[in-house]
Amino acid sequence: MLKRLATLLLGIGLIGLGVLFFVAPERNFAVQILMRFWPVFLILAGTVRVAGYLIDRHPRSPIGGMMIAAIGGILLSANLLGDRSLIQILGKYWFWILLAFIAGRVLKQYTHRIEDGVRTNAFAPGAVALMVLILGGGMAANYLVKSGRAGLNLRFGEVGNYIFGDQVPIEDEPPQTFAIASGARLIINNANGDVEVNSAPLPQATARLIKRIRAASEEAAKEAAKNIHLQIASDGNGHQFIVNSTGIQQDFSVLIIITIPLTTAANVEIANALGAVKLAGLSGDHTIRNCERAEVGNNAGRVMIENPRGPVVIAQVEGEVSLINTRRDVALRRVNGALRVKSDDGAVEIEQVEGPATIDATRDVTVRNFRGPLSVTSRQGTISLETSEKLADDVRAVNDRGRIRVSIPKDAGFRLDANAGRSRVRVRGFDGFVFLRQDRSSAAGYNISESAPLVSLRSGGGEIQLRSAGHALAGNDD
């Protein structure tokens, strides 16, 4: 009775969720939460099926329930981490599908009852063949992801929309012009799609709205687009951009494109964008909170990005850069200012940082062309630090479980303090280097002086490698 009640409630919940996806007039916060966490219903459905097998052998096997629960967990993780490619998801999570299948087979064998009939072999030839198929498919998908050939992007919160209609881009309104003073604020909150802000040699700022509507025909999309408008609310401090979509029933997203005069500095503030945010060629201080992907290029001023759901790409910034609670890969090129990165997941790659930098990450961290001060922390990845310039300040690297690799010029004066815990410290290419201690897990010394920068390296379980990068580049002496 309890199992049937749970199944009934689960079915009602799934139907209500599906209806909500199709009839919700606007993407309010509740809808966004449900669209992100809908795979929880698959986990519950799989759990109910497994419980039904254990209680009264309905269904006859727990394998289907285990697989459904595993797929639900995989899709939930994909939604939370921003994975959008079917190939990428298969290549990343295939092991859990295989584990669920094996667990289901083993559970069925070891909970067998006499009244169930003949006991099945958990690793029968057919089951082994299917396991090999899952393994091969997962490895092939992983190869495609690493080689950059993965595709088939989907937004799993919107599966129904991919069945009922195509997405049609429509720009049926002329660009709006507005006057903007230097230092004004440009505010965009809860954008249902992508946002781009750039500069151009124009006398006035402009704002465009491209509507992307999923409908069965272009005519239906155009009709729905009449109910979507971009409003600009201006006050003495700046401008706020609002997309009004009252009365629209179709699923839609937008692209907001704002172009400001090339010589005008503006402070951009974007929060809770469901799509990607791109800033290019701007002057001013910018803040981005909660978006699918963040990209900033050729900017003069401070940049702060917090809680992006996807990767972050920053190139050529003259000013302070702060990245807080990033969940995917981070790539930075030519940051001329203070840098602070807090990465919850994903790799961090930095190329040429001129100011002080602090990186706190979970996975791999790579920093090239730095002078210090530099502080890098990783919990389980590899820390790689490379520079061909003489150090101007201290360098500190701490890795809880991974390796540390450092490459600096052999003629750079520095003080070394390295300890690899249970592993080893290896130093290569520095003439006359002498270990002050005989223990191979630690090293100290080299060009010791009171004014020399300190290179402090700490690893809780991985090897530390310090090697020479040759002579420092000419013209970089202090």
Buried (B, 14 or more C-beta within 10 A) or exposed (E): EEBEEBBEEBEEBBEEBBEBBEEBEBBEEEBBEBBBBBBBBBBBBBBBBBBBBEEEBEEEBBBBBBBBBBBBBBBBBBBEBBBBBBBBBBBBBBEBBBEBBBBBBBBBBEEEEEEEEEEEEBEEEEBEEBBEEBBEBBEBBBEBBEEEEBEEEBBBBBEEBBEEBEBBEBEEBEBBBBEBEEBBBBBBEBBBBBBBBBBEEEEEBBBBBBBBBBBEEEEBBBBBBEBBBBEBEEEEEBBBBBBEBEEBEBBBBBBBBBBBBEEBBBBBBBBBBBBBBBBBBBBBBBBBBBBBBBBBBBBBBBBBBBBBBBBBBBBBBBBBBBBBBBBBBBBBBBBBBBBBBBBBBBBBBBBBBBBBBBBBBBBBBBBBBBBBBBBBBBBBBBBBBBBBBBBBEBBBBBBBEBBBBBBBBBBBBBBBBBBBBEBBBBBEBBEEBEBEEEEEBBBBBBBEEEEBBBBBBBBBBBBBBBBBBEEBBEEBEE
